[in-house]
Amino acid sequence: MPFIDLHCDTIARLLACQRAGHPAHLRRGEPLHVNLEKLRRSGYLLQAFALFVNLHGTPAPAGDGGDPLYAQSMAARPEDPLEEVLTLADLYWTELAQNRDLARPVLTFQDLVEARQAGQIGCLLTVEEGGVCRGSLPLLRTLYRLGVRILTLTWNYPNQLGAPNGQAGGLTETGFAFLAEMEALGMLPDVSHLSDGSFWDVCRAARRPFLASHSNARALWPHRRNLTDEMLRALGDRGCLVGANFYAGFLGPGATSQPADLLRHLRHMIHVAGLETVALGSDFDGIDTPLAWGDAGGMDQVVQALDQGGFSPREIDAICWENAWKFFQRTL
């Protein structure tokens, strides 16, 4: 089964491993949820790699996994977030250059087609924290020239662009300017992590489809990072895409991500937003809770759960890769 995954934090985790004196590499690095060998084993067509920067430089909220490398990978160097994102980008491009036999950078949809034809894994570069641009359109354009094709407008803190999840407020004037410039460039806005007000500002102002790369259904689990049914319907109406997140804290009360919980969210999002709107956004390597299927090398277990859970072959294909493939065909 082919797969397209809209979000992982592997590059930040890889950098944390190296900084901690535990050198790891993208080809077969451990303890990573995602490496190229695991992606190849599961048949991935495309993996989106986020360059995650924590503006405040404090560890992200974690589960009970107790993994110190997780905490380190989720803590940026606060003295210069721009330097941090450039360091992450350098690591990404260095790793791709060393693995040309397995992986190919994707800047356009044609690159994705060619990667598939060559039997390579397509790699799409994203940034998770619009604040690294310091409100500067030239810096946004520079990230685009570095290959970034998706930008998560905020993480969990306010920045120059707008308010994040759990806070009041919407996009700033600069945020609206960024949205317009991103659409002109062909860079996709990612509304995962936005406040409800910021989400609706994007909906009102956007002229092209956008995505929520790694979010679930708030109706099933009332986490502020999840999307309301009204939001899901808006995404479906606008030809957008939402990637289901594998993190246990967004799925339900359990401490381990279970297929049954993921399937509940997928069914609900399909019912509300439409089948063509729903994809996968794992959040691999940004997760500090166990997953029943382990990591990116165990995605056959997810397919098996979908099949046993009553999803049709058409629905499984749509969720696992076709919806994202068609979305990028229209937007990249």
C-alpha positions in Angstrom: 0.0 0.0 0.0 1.4 3.4 -0.9 1.4 6.2 1.7 1.6 9.9 1.8 2.2 11.5 5.2 1.6 15.3 5.7 3.7 15.8 8.8 6.6 14.5 10.9 9.1 16.1 13.2 12.0 13.8 12.2 14.5 16.4 11.3 14.3 18.2 14.7 14.7 14.8 16.4 17.6 13.9 14.2 19.3 17.2 15.1 18.7 16.5 18.8 20.3 13.1 18.5 23.4 14.6 16.9 23.6 17.4 19.5 23.3 14.8 22.3 26.2 12.8 20.9 24.1 10.0 19.5 24.7 10.4 15.8 21.8 9.3 13.7 21.1 9.6 10.0 18.0 9.8 7.9 18.6 6.5 6.1 18.4 4.1 9.1 18.5 6.3 12.2 17.2 5.1 15.5 15.4 5.9 17.7 13.4 7.6 15.0 9.8 6.9 14.0 10.7 7.8 10.5 13.8 6.9 8.5 14.2 6.1 4.8 14.5 2.4 5.3 11.2 2.3 7.3 9.5 4.5 4.7 10.7 2.2 1.9 9.6 -0.9 3.8 6.1 0.5 4.1 5.9 1.8 0.5 5.8 5.5 1.1 5.3 7.8 -2.0 5.9 11.0 0.0 6.9 12.1 3.4 6.5 15.8 4.5 9.4 16.7 6.8 8.7 19.7 9.1 11.4 22.0 10.3 10.1 22.5 13.8 11.2 25.5 15.9 10.0 26.2 19.4 10.2 30.0 19.8 10.3 29.9 23.6 13.0 27.2 23.7 11.2 25.2 26.4 10.3 21.5 26.1 6.9 20.9 24.4 4.2 19.3 26.5 5.0 15.6 26.6 3.2 12.4 27.4 4.5 9.7 29.8 7.2 8.3 27.5 10.1 9.9 29.4 12.2 10.1 26.3 14.9 12.8 26.9 15.7 13.1 23.1 12.0 13.9 22.5 12.2 16.8 24.9 15.4 18.0 23.4 14.2 17.8 19.8 11.1 19.8 20.8 13.2 22.6 22.3 14.7 25.2 19.9 17.5 27.6 20.7 15.5 30.7 21.6 18.3 33.2 21.0 17.8 32.9 17.2 14.9 30.9 15.8 15.9 31.9 12.2 19.3 30.3 12.7 17.6 27.2 14.1 15.4 26.8 11.1 18.3 27.3 8.7 20.4 24.7 10.7 17.5 22.2 10.3 17.2 23.0 6.6 20.9 22.4 6.2 20.6 19.0 7.9 17.6 18.1 5.7 19.4 19.0 2.4 22.6 17.3 3.6 20.8 14.1 4.3 18.9 14.1 1.0 22.2 14.6 -0.9 23.6 11.6 0.9 20.6 9.4 0.0 19.9 10.1 -3.6 19.3 6.5 -4.3 16.3 6.4 -2.0 14.9 9.9 -1.7 14.1 12.9 -4.0 13.2 16.4 -3.0 9.7 17.5 -4.1 9.3 21.1 -5.1 6.5 20.6 -7.7 4.0 17.9 -8.4 6.1 16.8 -11.3 8.9 16.0 -8.9 6.5 13.7 -7.0 5.5 12.0 -10.3 9.2 11.5 -11.2 10.1 10.2 -7.7 7.3 7.6 -8.0 8.5 6.5 -11.5 12.0 6.2 -10.2 11.0 4.2 -7.2 12.2 6.9 -4.8 10.6 8.4 -1.7 9.4 12.0 -2.3 10.4 14.4 0.4 8.5 17.6 0.9 9.9 20.4 3.1 7.7 22.3 5.5 8.2 24.7 8.4 6.3 24.4 11.7 6.4 27.9 13.1 5.8 31.0 11.0 7.5 33.1 13.6 10.9 32.1 12.3 10.3 34.7 9.5 10.1 37.5 12.1 7.2 39.0 10.1 9.4 39.5 7.1 8.2 38.8 3.6 11.7 38.6 2.2 12.5 35.9 4.8 9.3 34.0 3.7 10.4 34.2 0.1 13.8 32.9 1.1 12.3 29.9 2.8 10.4 29.2 -0.4 13.7 29.4 -2.4 15.1 26.9 0.1 12.4 24.5 -0.9 9.7 25.0 1.8 6.3 24.4 0.3 4.1 24.3 3.5 4.2 26.8 6.4 2.4 26.2 9.7 1.5 29.7 10.5 1.9 29.3 14.3 2.9 26.6 16.7 1.6 26.9 20.3 2.7 30.5 20.9 1.5 33.8 19.5 3.8 35.2 16.8 3.8 38.1 14.3 1.2 36.3 12.1 -1.5 35.4 14.6 -2.9 33.6 17.6 -2.3 29.9 18.3 -4.6 27.2 19.5 -6.2 27.8 22.9 -5.9 31.6 22.7 -8.2 34.3 21.7 -7.6 36.3 18.5 -7.0 35.8 14.9 -4.5 36.7 12.2 -2.6 40.0 12.4 -2.2 42.4 9.5 1.1 40.8 8.9 -0.5 37.4 8.9 -2.9 38.4 6.2 0.0 39.8 4.2 1.8 36.4 4.6 -1.2 34.5 3.5 -1.5 36.6 0.3 2.2 36.2 -0.4 2.2 32.5 0.2 -0.6 32.1 -2.3 1.3 34.1 -4.8 4.4 32.0 -4.3 2.6 28.7 -4.3 3.4 27.9 -0.6 0.6 26.2 1.2 -0.7 27.6 4.5 -1.1 25.0 7.3 -3.8 25.8 9.8 -3.0 23.1 12.3 -2.0 24.8 15.6 -4.0 28.0 14.8 -6.6 29.5 17.2 -10.2 29.2 16.1 -10.2 32.9 15.2 -7.1 32.5 13.1 -8.5 29.5 11.4 -11.6 31.4 10.3 -9.5 34.3 9.2 -7.7 32.0 6.8 -10.9 30.6 5.6 -12.3 34.0 4.8 -9.2 35.4 3.2 -7.7 32.4 1.3 -8.4 32.1 -2.4 -6.7 28.8 -2.9 -7.0 25.4 -1.0 -4.9 25.0 2.1 -4.4 22.2 4.7 -4.5 21.1 8.3 -1.6 18.8 8.2 -1.9 17.0 11.5 -5.2 17.5 13.4 -8.2 15.4 14.5 -11.9 15.8 15.3 -12.8 17.9 18.3 -16.3 16.3 18.4 -14.7 13.0 19.4 -12.0 14.4 21.7 -12.2 18.0 22.9 -8.5 19.0 22.6 -7.9 22.5 21.5 -5.6 21.3 18.7 -8.5 19.3 17.1 -10.9 20.7 14.6 -14.6 21.3 15.1 -17.2 19.9 12.8 -17.8 23.4 11.4 -14.1 23.6 10.6 -14.0 20.2 9.0 -17.0 21.1 6.8 -15.3 24.3 5.8 -12.2 22.4 4.8 -14.3 20.0 2.7 -16.2 22.9 1.0 -13.0 24.6 0.0 -11.2 21.6 -1.5 -8.7 21.5 1.4 -7.0 18.6 3.1 -6.8 17.4 6.7 -4.2 14.8 7.9 -5.3 12.6 10.8 -2.8 12.9 13.7 -1.5 9.7 15.4 -0.8 11.3 18.8 -2.7 9.6 21.6 -3.4 12.9 23.3 -5.4 14.0 20.3 -7.2 10.7 19.8 -8.8 10.1 23.2 -8.1 9.3 26.8 -5.7 6.4 26.3 -2.0 6.6 26.9 -1.2 4.6 23.7 -2.2 5.3 20.2 -4.6 2.5 19.2 -5.9 1.8 15.7 -9.5 1.8 16.9 -9.2 5.4 18.1 -7.6 6.5 14.9 -10.4 4.8 12.9 -13.0 6.6 14.9 -11.6 10.0 14.0 -11.1 9.0 10.3 -14.8 7.8 10.1 -16.0 11.1 11.7 -13.9 13.3 9.5 -15.0 11.5 6.4 -18.7 11.8 7.5 -18.3 15.5 8.1 -15.8 16.8 5.6 -16.1 14.2 2.8 -13.9 11.3 1.9 -11.8 13.3 -0.5 -10.7 15.7 2.3 -9.1 13.2 4.7 -5.5 12.0 4.6 -2.7 11.1 7.1 -0.6 13.5 9.1 1.1 11.2 11.5 3.2 13.6 13.7 5.8 10.9 13.9 8.9 11.9 15.9 6.7 14.7 17.5 4.9 12.1 19.6 6.0 11.1 23.1 3.4 8.4 23.6 3.6 4.8 22.4 1.9 3.7 19.1 0.4 0.3 18.8 1.9 0.0 15.3 5.3 1.3 16.4 6.5 3.6 13.7 6.5 4.3 10.0 7.7 0.8 9.3 4.5 -0.7 10.8 2.0 1.1 8.6 0.7 -2.3 7.3 -0.9 -2.7 10.7 -2.9 0.5 10.1 -4.0 -0.8 6.7 -5.0 -4.0 8.3 -7.0 -2.2 10.9 -8.8 -0.1 8.3 -9.7 -3.3 6.3 -10.9 -5.1 9.4 -12.8 -2.0 10.6 -15.0 -2.0 7.5 -13.3 0.6 5.3 -13.6 -0.2 1.6 -10.5 -0.6 -0.6 -11.4 2.7 -2.2 -11.6 4.5 1.1 -8.3 3.0 2.3 -6.5 4.1 -0.9 -8.1 7.6 -0.6 -7.0 8.0 3.0 -3.5 6.5 2.7 -2.4 8.3 -0.5 -4.8 9.2 -3.2 -6.4 12.2 -1.6 -3.1 13.8 -0.8 -1.8 12.9 -4.3 -4.7 14.7 -6.0 -4.5 17.6 -3.6 -0.8 18.2 -4.4 -1.6 17.7 -8.1 -3.9 20.8 -7.8 -1.7 22.9 -5.5 2.0 22.2 -5.9 
